[in-house]
Amino acid sequence: MMWAGISLEDKTQLVFVPGVGRRAGLTADGYITNIFLEHVVPYAGFVDEDFILMHDNARCHTARVTQQFLREVDLRTMDWPALSPDINPVEHLWDELNKGYEQEIQPIRAFSRIESSFVRGVGRYSSRQRQIMNKVDEEPNTGCN
């Protein structure tokens, strides 16, 4: 499993979460330790004081210990509707990365190559993200916030 954080201006480091099969994924404690403390909190401070975290309703996001941690470090979160991955911008990152894999000529045979391939894919996504954001900036305001 992988985790990434994106904003209009920048992105976090791509995080590879260990585990295979049913053991893949994050617990609330792992989310706090491996994601929040190492990536989100430093990134939030870099973005600005009005940083709002947008994460979906995965168990590790909604766990009491996670919610308590967010209050302790004073990270605001955006309310998020259930079952709505189509409006989650990071899902577009995963789509772009998957497109990059479809274009790979040689199959990936080792985990170490998977990581480097995804890092290249994120680089391609960053370029595409800038193009999209430039286009959004050019579009007339629809009044939606």
N, C-alpha and C positions, 0 to 999 in steps of 0.2 A: 504494500500500500504506500501511497505517496501523499504528501500534504504540501500545499503551496498557498501563499497569501499574495494577493494582488491589490493594487489600488490604481487610480487613474494615472499616477505619476511613476510608480515603481513596482517592484515585486520583492518578496522575501526569497531567501534561499529555498530551493526545492528540498524537501525533507523526505527521506526514505524511512518508512516505519517497518521495522523487522517483523517477521511472522509470515507464515504460509498457511493457506487454507483457512480453516475455522479460527486459527490463532492470529490471522492477519487483522489489523485494525488497532484502534486505540481504546484503552480504558480511560476513565476520567483522570486517574492519577498520571498515566502516560501522557495524556493530552496537556495537562498542566506542566509536567516536568519537561517533556521533550518538545512541545510546541509553544506553549505560552511563555515559559521562562526563557527559553533559548531563542525564540523567533518573534512572537507577537509583541511582547512587552517592549523589547528594544526597537522594533519596527514602529510601534505606535508612538514612541517618543520621538522617532525620526520624522514621522509624518507631520503631526502637529497636535496641539492640545485639544482639538475638536475631533480627534480620532473616534470613530464608531466602528466596532467590530461587527461584521456580518458573518454569522455562521448558521448552518442549518440546524435542524432539530435532532441530529444524531444523539445517541445516548450519552456519549462522552461530553457533548456540548450542553446537555440539559441536566446533567447530574448535579445533585445538591453541592457536592464538593467543588465542582467547576463554578457553579453560580456564586458560591461563597468566595472563591478565589477572585472572581471578577469584581466582586464588591470590594474586597480587600485591596486590590491594586487599582481600583477606581477606573475600570475599563467599561465604557458604555457599550451596549449591544443593540443592534437593530432588531425589532420584532420581526419574526420570520414566519410566513404562512407554512403550514404543514404540506407535504407532498408537492413542492414547487421547485424542482431542480431546474426547470426551464428558465427561471428568472435569476438564477445564481450565476454571476459573471465567471466564477472560476470553472464552471462546467464548460464554458467556451474554451478555456485553456486546455482542459482534458480532450475536447474534441480536436483542437489543433494538434495536440501531441499525437493523438491517434492517427490523424491524417499523415503526420510525419512518418509514423511507423508503416503505414500502407505504402509509402513511397520508398522505404528502405529496400535495397536490392538484396542484401545478404541477411539471412535470418540471424537473430540474436541467440547465441548458444550459451552464454554465461551471464550470470547476474551482474558482474562488473561491467559488461558491455551495455546492459540495460540502463544502468545509471548514467553512463556517459551519453547514451543515445537520448535519454530524456533531458539531460542538461542541454544538449544541442537543440532539442525540440523547444525548450523554454526560450532559448535565444531567438529562434525563429518566431515564436509566439510574441515575444517582446516587440519585435519589428512590426508584426501584424497588429498588435495592440495599439501601437503608436498611430498606425494608419487609420484604424477604426476611430480612435479618440479624436484625431484631426478631423475626420469626417463628421463626427458627432458635434464638434465645436463649430463646424460650418453650417450645420442644419439649423433652421429657424426654431426658436423656442416653442414647444408645444404646450407649455403651461403645466406639464407634469413635473413633479418634484420627487 
